[in-house]
Amino acid sequence: MPEALEFDLTLFPTPVLRKVADPITSFDEELAQHVEAMFALMFKSHGVGLAAPQVGRKERILVLNREGDPEKPEFNRVLINPKITERRGDKVLYEEGCLSFPGIYAEVERPTQCTLAAVDVKGDA
């Protein structure tokens, strides 16, 4: 069995955090291992979401768990090549933090709803 993959958080101002991420084109075991390692780091860091640039990878991968709870895997989501296709609803302010900016929180205005297009780790919609 291969050794488990581990990532470290990439912190601002590392340049990869400001780059446009590349789309994923290969849906293989390596991608599945990256996703698994991202979930492990997200939970270890007490986050609810983590994008590939936050682990130093210039790729369009997002993992999330709205509860931030590894004991609730039913809330785990993997979004590969995500794209917002529609924004709707009133705009509201939310206080948000980011694992790549530890200890910093800011109010961010976002619409209450959006629609996404993405695929899963196997490339299925």
MMTF fields as JSON, N, C-alpha, C and O atoms, coordinates in Angstrom:
{
  "mmtfVersion": "1.0.0",
  "mmtfProducer": "UNKNOWN",
  "numBonds": 499,
  "numAtoms": 500,
  "numGroups": 125,
  "numChains": 1,
  "numModels": 1,
  "chainsPerModel": [1],
  "groupsPerChain": [125],
  "chainIdList": ["A"],
  "bondAtomList": [4, 2, 8, 6, 12, 10, 16, 14, 20, 18, 24, 22, 28, 26, 32, 30, 36, 34, 40, 38, 44, 42, 48, 46, 52, 50, 56, 54, 60, 58, 64, 62, 68, 66, 72, 70, 76, 74, 80, 78, 84, 82, 88, 86, 92, 90, 96, 94, 100, 98, 104, 102, 108, 106, 112, 110, 116, 114, 120, 118, 124, 122, 128, 126, 132, 130, 136, 134, 140, 138, 144, 142, 148, 146, 152, 150, 156, 154, 160, 158, 164, 162, 168, 166, 172, 170, 176, 174, 180, 178, 184, 182, 188, 186, 192, 190, 196, 194, 200, 198, 204, 202, 208, 206, 212, 210, 216, 214, 220, 218, 224, 222, 228, 226, 232, 230, 236, 234, 240, 238, 244, 242, 248, 246, 252, 250, 256, 254, 260, 258, 264, 262, 268, 266, 272, 270, 276, 274, 280, 278, 284, 282, 288, 286, 292, 290, 296, 294, 300, 298, 304, 302, 308, 306, 312, 310, 316, 314, 320, 318, 324, 322, 328, 326, 332, 330, 336, 334, 340, 338, 344, 342, 348, 346, 352, 350, 356, 354, 360, 358, 364, 362, 368, 366, 372, 370, 376, 374, 380, 378, 384, 382, 388, 386, 392, 390, 396, 394, 400, 398, 404, 402, 408, 406, 412, 410, 416, 414, 420, 418, 424, 422, 428, 426, 432, 430, 436, 434, 440, 438, 444, 442, 448, 446, 452, 450, 456, 454, 460, 458, 464, 462, 468, 466, 472, 470, 476, 474, 480, 478, 484, 482, 488, 486, 492, 490, 496, 494],
  "bondOrderList": [1, 1, 1, 1, 1, 1, 1, 1, 1, 1, 1, 1, 1, 1, 1, 1, 1, 1, 1, 1, 1, 1, 1, 1, 1, 1, 1, 1, 1, 1, 1, 1, 1, 1, 1, 1, 1, 1, 1, 1, 1, 1, 1, 1, 1, 1, 1, 1, 1, 1, 1, 1, 1, 1, 1, 1, 1, 1, 1, 1, 1, 1, 1, 1, 1, 1, 1, 1, 1, 1, 1, 1, 1, 1, 1, 1, 1, 1, 1, 1, 1, 1, 1, 1, 1, 1, 1, 1, 1, 1, 1, 1, 1, 1, 1, 1, 1, 1, 1, 1, 1, 1, 1, 1, 1, 1, 1, 1, 1, 1, 1, 1, 1, 1, 1, 1, 1, 1, 1, 1, 1, 1, 1, 1],
  "groupList": [{"groupName": "MET", "atomNameList": ["N", "CA", "C", "O"], "elementList": ["N", "C", "C", "O"], "formalChargeList": [0, 0, 0, 0], "bondAtomList": [1, 0, 2, 1, 3, 2], "bondOrderList": [1, 1, 2], "singleLetterCode": "M", "chemCompType": "L-PEPTIDE LINKING"}, {"groupName": "PRO", "atomNameList": ["N", "CA", "C", "O"], "elementList": ["N", "C", "C", "O"], "formalChargeList": [0, 0, 0, 0], "bondAtomList": [1, 0, 2, 1, 3, 2], "bondOrderList": [1, 1, 2], "singleLetterCode": "P", "chemCompType": "L-PEPTIDE LINKING"}, {"groupName": "GLU", "atomNameList": ["N", "CA", "C", "O"], "elementList": ["N", "C", "C", "O"], "formalChargeList": [0, 0, 0, 0], "bondAtomList": [1, 0, 2, 1, 3, 2], "bondOrderList": [1, 1, 2], "singleLetterCode": "E", "chemCompType": "L-PEPTIDE LINKING"}, {"groupName": "ALA", "atomNameList": ["N", "CA", "C", "O"], "elementList": ["N", "C", "C", "O"], "formalChargeList": [0, 0, 0, 0], "bondAtomList": [1, 0, 2, 1, 3, 2], "bondOrderList": [1, 1, 2], "singleLetterCode": "A", "chemCompType": "L-PEPTIDE LINKING"}, {"groupName": "LEU", "atomNameList": ["N", "CA", "C", "O"], "elementList": ["N", "C", "C", "O"], "formalChargeList": [0, 0, 0, 0], "bondAtomList": [1, 0, 2, 1, 3, 2], "bondOrderList": [1, 1, 2], "singleLetterCode": "L", "chemCompType": "L-PEPTIDE LINKING"}, {"groupName": "PHE", "atomNameList": ["N", "CA", "C", "O"], "elementList": ["N", "C", "C", "O"], "formalChargeList": [0, 0, 0, 0], "bondAtomList": [1, 0, 2, 1, 3, 2], "bondOrderList": [1, 1, 2], "singleLetterCode": "F", "chemCompType": "L-PEPTIDE LINKING"}, {"groupName": "ASP", "atomNameList": ["N", "CA", "C", "O"], "elementList": ["N", "C", "C", "O"], "formalChargeList": [0, 0, 0, 0], "bondAtomList": [1, 0, 2, 1, 3, 2], "bondOrderList": [1, 1, 2], "singleLetterCode": "D", "chemCompType": "L-PEPTIDE LINKING"}, {"groupName": "THR", "atomNameList": ["N", "CA", "C", "O"], "elementList": ["N", "C", "C", "O"], "formalChargeList": [0, 0, 0, 0], "bondAtomList": [1, 0, 2, 1, 3, 2], "bondOrderList": [1, 1, 2], "singleLetterCode": "T", "chemCompType": "L-PEPTIDE LINKING"}, {"groupName": "VAL", "atomNameList": ["N", "CA", "C", "O"], "elementList": ["N", "C", "C", "O"], "formalChargeList": [0, 0, 0, 0], "bondAtomList": [1, 0, 2, 1, 3, 2], "bondOrderList": [1, 1, 2], "singleLetterCode": "V", "chemCompType": "L-PEPTIDE LINKING"}, {"groupName": "ARG", "atomNameList": ["N", "CA", "C", "O"], "elementList": ["N", "C", "C", "O"], "formalChargeList": [0, 0, 0, 0], "bondAtomList": [1, 0, 2, 1, 3, 2], "bondOrderList": [1, 1, 2], "singleLetterCode": "R", "chemCompType": "L-PEPTIDE LINKING"}, {"groupName": "LYS", "atomNameList": ["N", "CA", "C", "O"], "elementList": ["N", "C", "C", "O"], "formalChargeList": [0, 0, 0, 0], "bondAtomList": [1, 0, 2, 1, 3, 2], "bondOrderList": [1, 1, 2], "singleLetterCode": "K", "chemCompType": "L-PEPTIDE LINKING"}, {"groupName": "ILE", "atomNameList": ["N", "CA", "C", "O"], "elementList": ["N", "C", "C", "O"], "formalChargeList": [0, 0, 0, 0], "bondAtomList": [1, 0, 2, 1, 3, 2], "bondOrderList": [1, 1, 2], "singleLetterCode": "I", "chemCompType": "L-PEPTIDE LINKING"}, {"groupName": "SER", "atomNameList": ["N", "CA", "C", "O"], "elementList": ["N", "C", "C", "O"], "formalChargeList": [0, 0, 0, 0], "bondAtomList": [1, 0, 2, 1, 3, 2], "bondOrderList": [1, 1, 2], "singleLetterCode": "S", "chemCompType": "L-PEPTIDE LINKING"}, {"groupName": "GLN", "atomNameList": ["N", "CA", "C", "O"], "elementList": ["N", "C", "C", "O"], "formalChargeList": [0, 0, 0, 0], "bondAtomList": [1, 0, 2, 1, 3, 2], "bondOrderList": [1, 1, 2], "singleLetterCode": "Q", "chemCompType": "L-PEPTIDE LINKING"}, {"groupName": "HIS", "atomNameList": ["N", "CA", "C", "O"], "elementList": ["N", "C", "C", "O"], "formalChargeList": [0, 0, 0, 0], "bondAtomList": [1, 0, 2, 1, 3, 2], "bondOrderList": [1, 1, 2], "singleLetterCode": "H", "chemCompType": "L-PEPTIDE LINKING"}, {"groupName": "GLY", "atomNameList": ["N", "CA", "C", "O"], "elementList": ["N", "C", "C", "O"], "formalChargeList": [0, 0, 0, 0], "bondAtomList": [1, 0, 2, 1, 3, 2], "bondOrderList": [1, 1, 2], "singleLetterCode": "G", "chemCompType": "PEPTIDE LINKING"}, {"groupName": "ASN", "atomNameList": ["N", "CA", "C", "O"], "elementList": ["N", "C", "C", "O"], "formalChargeList": [0, 0, 0, 0], "bondAtomList": [1, 0, 2, 1, 3, 2], "bondOrderList": [1, 1, 2], "singleLetterCode": "N", "chemCompType": "L-PEPTIDE LINKING"}, {"groupName": "TYR", "atomNameList": ["N", "CA", "C", "O"], "elementList": ["N", "C", "C", "O"], "formalChargeList": [0, 0, 0, 0], "bondAtomList": [1, 0, 2, 1, 3, 2], "bondOrderList": [1, 1, 2], "singleLetterCode": "Y", "chemCompType": "L-PEPTIDE LINKING"}, {"groupName": "CYS", "atomNameList": ["N", "CA", "C", "O"], "elementList": ["N", "C", "C", "O"], "formalChargeList": [0, 0, 0, 0], "bondAtomList": [1, 0, 2, 1, 3, 2], "bondOrderList": [1, 1, 2], "singleLetterCode": "C", "chemCompType": "L-PEPTIDE LINKING"}],
  "groupTypeList": [0, 1, 2, 3, 4, 2, 5, 6, 4, 7, 4, 5, 1, 7, 1, 8, 4, 9, 10, 8, 3, 6, 1, 11, 7, 12, 5, 6, 2, 2, 4, 3, 13, 14, 8, 2, 3, 0, 5, 3, 4, 0, 5, 10, 12, 14, 15, 8, 15, 4, 3, 3, 1, 13, 8, 15, 9, 10, 2, 9, 11, 4, 8, 4, 16, 9, 2, 15, 6, 1, 2, 10, 1, 2, 5, 16, 9, 8, 4, 11, 16, 1, 10, 11, 7, 2, 9, 9, 15, 6, 10, 8, 4, 17, 2, 2, 15, 18, 4, 12, 5, 1, 15, 11, 17, 3, 2, 8, 2, 9, 1, 7, 13, 18, 7, 4, 3, 3, 8, 6, 8, 10, 15, 6, 3],
  "groupIdList": [1, 2, 3, 4, 5, 6, 7, 8, 9, 10, 11, 12, 13, 14, 15, 16, 17, 18, 19, 20, 21, 22, 23, 24, 25, 26, 27, 28, 29, 30, 31, 32, 33, 34, 35, 36, 37, 38, 39, 40, 41, 42, 43, 44, 45, 46, 47, 48, 49, 50, 51, 52, 53, 54, 55, 56, 57, 58, 59, 60, 61, 62, 63, 64, 65, 66, 67, 68, 69, 70, 71, 72, 73, 74, 75, 76, 77, 78, 79, 80, 81, 82, 83, 84, 85, 86, 87, 88, 89, 90, 91, 92, 93, 94, 95, 96, 97, 98, 99, 100, 101, 102, 103, 104, 105, 106, 107, 108, 109, 110, 111, 112, 113, 114, 115, 116, 117, 118, 119, 120, 121, 122, 123, 124, 125],
  "secStructList": [7, 7, 7, 7, 7, 7, 7, 7, 7, 7, 7, 6, 6, 7, 4, 4, 4, 4, 1, 7, 7, 5, 7, 7, 7, 7, 7, 1, 2, 2, 2, 2, 2, 2, 2, 2, 2, 2, 2, 2, 2, 2, 2, 2, 6, 6, 7, 1, 3, 3, 3, 4, 4, 4, 4, 6, 7, 7, 5, 7, 3, 3, 3, 3, 3, 6, 6, 7, 7, 6, 6, 7, 4, 4, 4, 3, 3, 3, 3, 3, 3, 3, 3, 3, 3, 3, 3, 3, 3, 3, 3, 3, 3, 3, 3, 3, 3, 7, 6, 6, 1, 6, 6, 7, 3, 3, 3, 3, 3, 3, 3, 3, 3, 3, 3, 3, 3, 3, 3, 7, 6, 6, 1, 7, 7],
  "xCoordList": [0.857, 0.0, 0.894, 1.856, 0.595, 1.429, 1.324, 0.31, 2.399, 2.423, 1.379, 1.182, 0.713, -0.323, 0.302, 1.378, -0.376, 0.062, -0.311, -1.39, 0.568, 0.278, 0.625, 1.596, -0.188, 0.042, 0.22, -0.221, 0.871, 0.941, 0.166, 0.024, -0.329, -1.013, -0.035, 1.098, -0.48, 0.266, -0.283, -1.483, 0.592, 0.161, 0.452, 1.422, -0.411, -0.19, 1.131, 1.389, 1.978, 1.765, 2.322, 2.745, 2.336, 2.866, 2.18, 0.951, 2.945, 2.374, 1.274, 0.376, 1.311, 0.285, -1.124, -2.097, -1.236, -2.551, -3.164, -4.367, -2.364, -2.86, -2.946, -3.315, -2.619, -2.631, -3.984, -4.669, -4.365, -5.557, -5.205, -4.223, -5.996, -5.72, -6.045, -6.933, -5.303, -5.491, -6.601, -6.774, -7.356, -8.392, -7.768, -6.665, -8.489, -8.106, -8.542, -9.677, -7.639, -7.958, -7.771, -8.23, -7.104, -6.841, -7.521, -7.197, -8.448, -9.229, -8.735, -9.274, -7.691, -7.01, -6.786, -7.283, -6.04, -5.759, -4.973, -5.169, -4.092, -3.325, -4.263, -4.079, -5.253, -6.226, -6.984, -7.173, -7.413, -8.139, -7.28, -7.794, -5.993, -5.088, -4.927, -4.866, -4.86, -4.76, -6.001, -5.906, -7.166, -8.422, -8.464, -8.849, -8.077, -8.059, -7.12, -7.465, -5.944, -4.98, -5.5, -5.242, -6.222, -6.785, -7.845, -7.88, -8.709, -9.695, -8.985, -9.379, -7.949, -7.23, -6.665, -6.788, -6.05, -5.486, -6.578, -6.427, -7.675, -8.772, -9.301, -9.481, -9.55, -10.069, -9.031, -9.377, -7.777, -6.696, -6.586, -6.259, -6.861, -6.748, -8.052, -8.126, -9.067, -10.375, -11.053, -11.678, -10.926, -11.582, -12.85, -13.148, -13.59, -14.792, -14.614, -15.453, -13.538, -13.254, -11.779, -11.1, -11.286, -9.883, -9.751, -10.257, -9.068, -8.831, -7.381, -6.5, -7.146, -5.809, -4.708, -3.622, -4.923, -3.846, -3.434, -2.305, -4.331, -4.01, -3.073, -2.596, -2.816, -1.811, -0.696, 0.051, -0.6, 0.494, 0.294, 1.24, -0.908, -1.176, -2.024, -3.073, -1.582, -2.278, -3.321, -3.238, -4.314, -5.354, -6.724, -6.842, -7.749, -9.128, -9.771, -10.541, -9.428, -9.986, -10.452, -9.736, -11.654, -12.181, -12.794, -13.607, -12.4, -13.05, -13.739, -13.247, -14.874, -15.577, -16.442, -16.837, -16.721, -17.636, -18.249, -17.576, -19.515, -20.135, -20.101, -20.201, -19.961, -19.867, -18.415, -18.165, -17.455, -16.055, -15.782, -14.891, -16.547, -16.517, -16.173, -16.968, -15.001, -14.631, -15.541, -15.559, -16.288, -17.23, -18.555, -19.459, -18.666, -19.882, -19.52, -19.686, -19.023, -18.599, -19.743, -19.506, -20.973, -22.112, -22.154, -22.844, -21.419, -21.349, -20.121, -19.945, -19.27, -18.094, -18.517, -19.371, -17.912, -18.144, -16.796, -15.895, -16.686, -15.504, -15.98, -16.85, -15.421, -15.768, -14.502, -13.547, -14.519, -13.401, -13.811, -14.899, -12.951, -13.214, -14.513, -15.328, -14.71, -15.954, -16.046, -15.049, -17.27, -17.537, -18.909, -19.889, -18.972, -20.268, -20.99, -20.477, -22.188, -22.956, -24.089, -24.601, -24.473, -25.533, -25.422, -25.164, -25.626, -25.705, -27.099, -27.584, -27.745, -29.087, -29.356, -28.616, -30.415, -30.786, -30.15, -29.311, -30.564, -30.015, -28.543, -28.106, -27.804, -26.424, -26.413, -27.089, -25.635, -25.535, -24.062, -23.216, -23.782, -22.425, -22.237, -23.074, -21.143, -20.755, -19.346, -18.508, -19.09, -17.709, -17.039, -17.528, -15.92, -15.219, -13.756, -13.172, -13.188, -11.76, -11.217, -11.977, -9.919, -9.264, -8.051, -7.263, -7.907, -6.781, -5.433, -4.433, -5.383, -4.129, -3.822, -2.752, -4.773, -4.613, -4.969, -5.978, -4.167, -4.556, -4.797, -4.03, -5.91, -6.234, -6.854, -7.156, -7.053, -7.635, -9.058, -9.301, -9.986, -11.389, -11.868, -11.409, -12.788, -13.324, -14.761, -15.168, -15.523, -16.879, -16.817, -16.185, -17.481, -17.487, -18.942, -19.78, -19.229, -20.586, -20.742, -19.963, -21.775, -22.045, -23.55, -24.321, -23.971, -25.399, -25.794, -24.953, -27.072, -27.535, -27.557, -27.561, -27.571, -27.612, -26.749, -26.544, -26.253, -25.553, -25.699, -25.997, -25.489, -25.501, -24.094, -23.453, -23.624, -22.287, -22.353, -23.28, -21.356, -21.11, -19.771, -18.807, -19.7, -18.462, -18.598, -19.688, -17.482, -17.506, -16.879, -16.25, -17.059, -16.477, -15.109, -14.586, -14.535, -13.175, -13.037, -11.926, -14.163, -14.133, -14.431, -14.388, -14.735, -15.051, -16.524, -16.913, -17.355, -18.797, -19.465, -19.098, -20.453, -21.201, -22.144, -22.85],
  "yCoordList": [-1.187, 0.0, 1.238, 1.296, 2.237, 3.431, 4.243, 4.213, 4.966, 5.83, 6.933, 7.456, 7.279, 8.317, 9.659, 10.011, 10.385, 11.707, 12.722, 12.639, 13.671, 14.739, 16.076, 16.203, 17.065, 18.428, 19.336, 19.019, 20.467, 21.551, 22.732, 22.861, 23.584, 24.783, 25.733, 25.905, 26.332, 27.376, 28.702, 28.96, 29.535, 30.79, 31.981, 31.983, 33.0, 34.263, 34.832, 34.794, 35.353, 35.787, 34.837, 35.305, 33.553, 32.611, 32.84, 32.873, 33.0, 33.371, 32.456, 32.939, 31.152, 30.254, 30.67, 30.346, 31.379, 31.812, 32.895, 33.142, 33.543, 34.604, 34.165, 34.964, 32.932, 32.433, 31.819, 31.295, 31.885, 31.18, 29.701, 29.314, 28.892, 27.459, 26.77, 27.192, 25.706, 24.935, 23.9, 23.365, 23.616, 22.586, 21.199, 20.936, 20.342, 18.937, 18.202, 18.349, 17.418, 16.647, 15.147, 14.349, 14.759, 13.342, 12.928, 13.44, 12.012, 11.549, 10.148, 9.138, 10.124, 8.868, 8.716, 9.514, 7.693, 7.418, 8.554, 8.851, 9.184, 10.309, 11.443, 12.033, 11.751, 12.785, 12.384, 13.207, 11.146, 10.667, 10.801, 11.161, 10.521, 10.665, 12.133, 12.452, 13.019, 14.45, 14.921, 15.659, 14.486, 14.876, 14.359, 15.094, 13.119, 12.538, 13.325, 13.611, 13.671, 14.435, 15.841, 16.386, 16.426, 17.756, 17.706, 18.583, 16.689, 16.55, 16.403, 17.04, 15.575, 15.359, 16.676, 16.966, 17.466, 18.744, 19.732, 20.454, 19.773, 20.679, 20.383, 21.3, 19.105, 18.761, 19.028, 19.531, 18.701, 18.946, 20.441, 20.82, 21.285, 22.738, 23.39, 24.612, 22.582, 23.059, 23.976, 24.969, 23.636, 24.402, 23.718, 22.585, 24.427, 23.863, 23.724, 23.121, 24.272, 24.168, 24.394, 25.084, 23.797, 23.939, 23.772, 22.808, 24.715, 24.663, 24.259, 24.51, 23.635, 23.127, 24.191, 23.866, 25.438, 26.419, 26.605, 27.012, 26.314, 26.455, 25.351, 25.398, 24.352, 23.331, 23.372, 22.408, 24.514, 24.737, 24.157, 24.114, 23.714, 23.104, 24.05, 24.515, 24.327, 25.253, 24.475, 24.369, 23.929, 23.093, 23.5, 24.094, 23.179, 23.512, 22.357, 21.568, 22.289, 21.288, 22.019, 22.861, 21.691, 22.231, 21.087, 20.325, 20.971, 20.028, 20.84, 21.893, 20.35, 21.057, 20.121, 19.046, 20.557, 19.888, 21.006, 21.597, 21.3, 22.486, 22.484, 23.54, 21.312, 21.214, 21.266, 21.478, 21.074, 21.017, 19.843, 19.908, 18.771, 17.653, 16.35, 15.861, 15.779, 14.523, 13.361, 12.332, 13.516, 12.477, 12.557, 11.756, 13.518, 13.672, 13.652, 14.655, 12.508, 12.435, 12.612, 12.846, 12.505, 12.735, 14.178, 14.471, 15.08, 16.475, 16.759, 17.886, 15.756, 15.952, 16.166, 15.451, 17.155, 17.435, 17.665, 18.284, 17.156, 17.373, 18.036, 17.505, 19.186, 19.905, 20.021, 20.704, 19.348, 19.399, 20.308, 20.162, 21.231, 22.22, 22.99, 23.138, 23.481, 24.19, 25.523, 26.205, 25.86, 27.143, 27.618, 26.876, 28.861, 29.438, 29.785, 30.535, 29.231, 29.484, 30.487, 31.066, 30.685, 31.652, 32.12, 31.335, 33.423, 34.012, 34.621, 35.27, 34.407, 34.977, 35.23, 34.785, 35.941, 36.266, 37.56, 38.14, 37.995, 39.207, 38.998, 37.878, 40.072, 40.012, 40.25, 41.145, 39.433, 39.56, 39.522, 38.998, 40.087, 40.079, 38.863, 38.578, 38.162, 37.046, 37.309, 37.844, 36.933, 36.983, 35.688, 34.597, 35.814, 34.658, 34.71, 35.776, 33.524, 33.375, 32.495, 31.953, 32.353, 31.537, 30.872, 31.528, 29.578, 28.856, 29.389, 29.22, 30.024, 30.588, 31.972, 32.53, 32.515, 33.796, 33.559, 34.081, 32.788, 32.405, 33.613, 34.575, 33.51, 34.545, 35.799, 36.73, 35.849, 37.037, 36.719, 35.718, 37.577, 37.43, 38.746, 39.817, 38.66, 39.873, 39.625, 38.489, 40.703, 40.595, 40.598, 41.462, 39.619, 39.456, 39.45, 38.746, 40.241, 40.3, 39.254, 39.206, 38.41, 37.362, 37.224, 37.542, 36.748, 36.462, 35.259, 34.433, 35.175, 34.092, 32.739, 31.705, 32.721, 31.459, 31.546, 32.617, 30.386, 30.309, 28.89, 27.956, 28.746, 27.445, 27.185, 28.066, 25.961, 25.57, 24.457, 23.647, 24.434, 23.284, 22.721, 23.47, 21.423, 20.772, 19.285, 18.783, 18.591, 17.13, 16.589, 17.324, 15.287, 14.659, 14.088, 14.289, 13.386, 12.877, 11.846, 11.57, 11.279, 10.338, 11.006, 10.358, 12.305, 13.036, 13.024, 13.455, 12.531, 12.473, 13.736, 14.281, 14.2, 15.417, 15.136, 16.037],
  "zCoordList": [0.0, 0.0, 0.0, 0.766, -0.852, -0.906, 0.383, 1.081, 0.674, 1.844, 1.68, 0.583, 2.783, 2.744, 2.376, 2.859, 1.531, 1.094, 2.168, 2.756, 2.425, 3.378, 2.751, 2.004, 3.07, 2.619, 3.825, 4.93, 3.597, 4.57, 3.998, 2.782, 4.874, 4.414, 3.731, 4.18, 2.667, 1.978, 2.479, 2.387, 3.005, 3.614, 2.712, 1.955, 2.808, 2.131, 2.604, 3.807, 1.749, 0.369, -0.701, -1.758, -0.465, -1.452, -2.8, -2.858, -3.889, -5.192, -5.731, -6.42, -5.441, -5.987, -5.562, -6.243, -4.452, -3.977, -4.855, -4.774, -5.69, -6.573, -8.033, -8.893, -8.32, -9.703, -10.036, -9.158, -11.302, -11.769, -11.826, -12.458, -11.176, -11.104, -12.431, -13.173, -12.704, -13.926, -13.742, -12.647, -14.814, -14.706, -14.553, -15.034, -13.886, -13.744, -15.007, -15.459, -15.567, -16.778, -16.572, -17.389, -15.493, -15.244, -13.94, -12.869, -14.043, -12.893, -12.533, -12.986, -11.701, -11.417, -9.918, -9.123, -9.541, -8.138, -7.486, -6.307, -8.245, -7.7, -7.285, -6.22, -8.101, -7.751, -6.492, -5.596, -6.415, -5.233, -3.979, -2.919, -4.08, -2.937, -2.538, -1.35, -3.524, -3.22, -2.473, -1.492, -2.947, -2.301, -0.866, 0.043, -0.656, 0.688, 1.606, 2.753, 1.102, 1.896, 2.187, 3.26, 1.248, 1.478, 2.577, 3.441, 2.554, 3.629, 4.977, 5.954, 5.038, 6.3, 6.834, 8.024, 5.964, 6.4, 6.797, 7.783, 6.04, 6.362, 7.766, 8.568, 8.066, 9.387, 10.479, 11.548, 10.224, 11.192, 11.507, 12.631, 10.508, 10.65, 11.116, 11.246, 11.364, 11.839, 10.826, 11.197, 9.551, 8.5, 8.021, 8.399, 7.182, 6.56, 5.05, 4.382, 4.514, 3.09, 2.836, 3.597, 1.745, 1.392, -0.115, -0.688, -0.749, -2.193, -2.45, -1.627, -3.591, -3.919, -3.824, -3.342, -4.253, -4.085, -2.623, -2.348, -1.689, -0.272, 0.233, 1.367, -0.632, -0.32, -1.364, -1.534, -2.064, -3.0, -4.388, -5.176, -4.705, -6.008, -6.855, -6.408, -8.05, -8.959, -9.761, -10.985, -9.028, -9.63, -9.11, -8.038, -9.874, -9.499, -8.734, -9.281, -7.46, -6.55, -5.3, -4.757, -4.85, -3.598, -2.811, -3.336, -1.545, -0.644, 0.443, 0.846, 0.913, 1.971, 2.783, 2.331, 3.985, 4.903, 5.724, 6.569, 5.486, 6.093, 7.616, 8.241, 8.214, 9.67, 10.15, 11.337, 9.237, 9.634, 10.56, 11.406, 10.399, 11.335, 10.622, 9.819, 10.903, 10.257, 10.654, 9.978, 11.734, 12.159, 11.395, 11.633, 10.483, 9.674, 8.188, 7.494, 7.7, 6.294, 5.305, 4.12, 5.775, 4.875, 4.368, 3.392, 5.029, 4.59, 3.727, 3.265, 3.504, 2.651, 1.207, 0.682, 0.577, -0.842, -1.51, -0.944, -2.718, -3.546, -4.824, -5.514, -5.141, -6.361, -7.213, -6.844, -8.342, -9.27, -10.426, -10.983, -10.776, -11.829, -11.581, -12.491, -10.348, -10.053, -10.793, -11.026, -11.148, -11.801, -11.351, -11.424, -10.886, -10.525, -11.817, -12.647, -11.98, -13.2, -12.989, -13.947, -11.74, -11.454, -10.008, -9.096, -9.827, -8.493, -8.369, -9.296, -7.207, -7.03, -5.549, -4.673, -5.31, -3.943, -3.494, -4.184, -2.33, -1.745, -1.404, -1.14, -1.414, -0.954, 0.549, 1.056, 1.249, 2.703, 3.101, 2.376, 4.265, 4.805, 5.709, 6.566, 5.511, 6.363, 6.866, 6.14, 8.103, 8.578, 8.142, 8.434, 7.442, 6.921, 7.308, 7.505, 7.409, 7.614, 6.509, 5.706, 6.466, 5.442, 6.084, 6.764, 5.865, 6.458, 5.985, 6.682, 4.824, 4.319, 4.897, 4.658, 5.658, 6.36, 7.834, 8.308, 8.559, 9.92, 10.826, 10.851, 11.572, 12.549, 11.977, 12.724, 10.659, 10.031, 9.585, 8.912, 9.965, 9.585, 8.999, 9.395, 8.057, 7.425, 7.02, 6.772, 6.956, 6.437, 4.92, 4.314, 4.314, 2.867, 2.404, 2.967, 1.375, 0.846, -0.251, -1.204, -0.095, -1.078, -1.264, -0.359, -2.441, -2.617, -1.752, -1.401, -1.418, -0.546, -1.252, -0.585, -2.585, -3.318, -4.568, -5.139, -4.971, -6.243, -6.783, -6.038, -8.066, -8.718, -9.234, -9.808, -9.019, -9.436, -10.469, -10.478, -11.332, -12.196, -11.748, -11.586, -11.547, -11.121, -11.37, -11.646, -11.267, -11.325, -10.053, -9.292, -9.831, -8.647, -8.966, -10.063, -8.022, -8.139, -9.27, -9.725, -9.721, -10.842, -12.166, -13.212, -12.137, -13.358, -13.7, -14.786, -12.78, -13.013, -12.519, -11.478, -13.275, -12.891, -11.742, -11.289]
}
